[in-house]
Amino acid sequence: MGIDESSGAGVVAMDVQIFGVKNDADVRKAERFFKERRIKIHFVDFKQRTPSKGELRRFFDKFGEERLIDRSSKRFHALGLQTAYYGNDRWLDLACEEPLILRQPLVRMGPRLSVGHAEDEWRTWV
């Protein structure tokens, strides 16, 4: 985040952080949405780097495991988690190890957070 001095108006230029995998359709929609608005994107690919506990804690604190865990994902089923009933902290630990069980994309712009394809919400951010 920095100041856009080109206009001289002191407008704050925000960057967006998108967490997910490149081949997910909703992740691609999020990237396209922000690119069309010339907002700088920092992409965190779950296949290359697992998110830190601190990064994910913000999302878990705001949304909880019910909104974050994608119970229909291939990875969720491959791990046999269909009958698992854990608390937020255990789901957070699992998501750090196995981020492909998360609903995608996770999007952060400053203090604002979203889960999944949330174009209406993103519009209020920009």
N, C-alpha and C positions, 0 to 999 in steps of 0.2 A: 504494500500500500504506500502510495506516495502522493505528492502534490503535483498536479498538472500545471506547470508554469507557462505553457505555451499560450494559454488564453489570458493569463494574468489575473484571472478571477479567483485563484486559490481553490479550484475544484479538486476534490479528492479523487484520485484514480484508483479504483479497486481492482484487485486481481481475484480470480476465482480458483478454487481448488476442487478438482473432480476426482473422486476415487471410484475405481471400477476396473473393468477389462474392456479392451478396445473392441472386441467382437460383440458386445452387448448393444442391442438396438437403442435402448434408452440412454446409454452412455454416449453413443454417437449423436443422439438428438440433443443432449445437454451441451456437448462440444459445439455442435452447429449453432445452437441458440446463442451461446456467448461469443463465438467467433463472428457471427453476423453483426453483433453489437460492438465489435472491436474491443472486447474485454480479454485481457491476458489470462490464459489458462495455464495452471500448473496441474498436469495430469499425473496421478499416482496409479500405476498399473498393478493390480493385485497379483498378477502372474509374475511380476518382476520383483516386487517388494511388498512385504506384508506391512500393514499399517501399525503404528505404535499404539500402545494401550491409551496413551494420552490423547492421540488423534481420535480414536474411536469413542473414548469416554464421553466427549462432548455430545456425540450423537446418541449414545445410550442414555445419558442424563436427560436429554430433551425428548427423545422418542420412545425409549424402552425397547425391550426385545421383541415385543409384539409387532412393531412397525419395521424393525431393522432386520430380523431374521427372515430369510426367504425360504419358507418351508416347502416350496415347490421346486427349489433348485436341485440340479443333478447332484451337486456336492453334498447337500444336506441329506439326500436319500442315500448316497454312496457311503456316508459316515454312519448310517443307521440311526439318525437322530429323531425319527418320527415319533417315538414314544418318550423322548427326553423332556423332563420338566425341571428346568434349572431356573435360578434367579438371574437377575441382570448381571451380577458379577461373574458368574460362571459362563454365561453366554458371551460376555465381553472377552474373557480369556480364550474361549473357543474361537471367536471371530478374529482375534489377533493371530491365532495359529492357522485358521482356515477361513480367510476372508471371502471365499467364494460362496459361503452360506449367507452372505449379506445381500439384501435388496440393493439394486444398483440403479443409478449412480448415487453416491453420497456426495453432496455438493456443499461447499462452505465458501461464503463470501464475507469476510470479516466475522462478525458475531452471528451472522445468519446461517442457518443450516436447513438442508432439505434432504429427503429420502425419496428415491425413485424419480420418475418423470414428473416434474412439478413446474411446468412452464408458466402457469398462472402466478405462482409464487415468485418465480424468478423475475417476472415482469415487474413486480413491485420493488425488486432490489435495484433495478437499473433505470 
